[in-house]
Amino acid sequence: MRTDITRRKQLEQELTRLATTDSLTGLPNRRSFADRAETEIRRARRYDRPLALPPAGPSQVSGTRRA
């Protein structure tokens, strides 16, 4: 017995996109940014390579300000 899971996979991808991007800008949200930064920091350490990250958090990078 086979079940077509195409629709389910599409919904999962949409949920992932909604959970990782800012709905206004379409840029990675703070959590996604932090996850990606951590991954790159680990990669740089593993391969003993230099790493440059933006000096500001994602809200400053995207041009928004917090009060």
NORWO-V677216 format. One record per residue. N is the residue number from 1. PSI is psi in radians with two decimals (999 if undefined). Layout:
N_PSI ; N_PSI
//
This chain:
1_2.21 ; 2_2.53 ; 3_2.27 ; 4_2.07 ; 5_0.30 ; 6_-0.88 ; 7_-0.72 ; 8_-0.76 ; 9_-0.67 ; 10_-0.75 ; 11_-0.70 ; 12_-0.74 ; 13_-0.71 ; 14_-0.73 ; 15_-0.72 ; 16_-0.77 ; 17_-0.78 ; 18_-0.59 ; 19_-0.32 ; 20_-0.07 ; 21_2.65 ; 22_2.23 ; 23_-0.45 ; 24_-0.80 ; 25_-0.42 ; 26_0.05 ; 27_2.81 ; 28_2.41 ; 29_3.10 ; 30_-0.78 ; 31_-0.77 ; 32_-0.74 ; 33_-0.81 ; 34_-0.71 ; 35_-0.79 ; 36_-0.71 ; 37_-0.77 ; 38_-0.72 ; 39_-0.78 ; 40_-0.61 ; 41_-0.78 ; 42_-0.72 ; 43_-0.76 ; 44_-0.73 ; 45_-0.75 ; 46_-0.73 ; 47_0.16 ; 48_0.92 ; 49_2.61 ; 50_2.75 ; 51_2.40 ; 52_2.28 ; 53_2.69 ; 54_2.48 ; 55_-0.27 ; 56_2.82 ; 57_2.99 ; 58_-0.49 ; 59_-0.61 ; 60_-0.61 ; 61_-0.70 ; 62_-0.05 ; 63_0.14 ; 64_2.79 ; 65_2.57 ; 66_2.46 ; 67_999
//
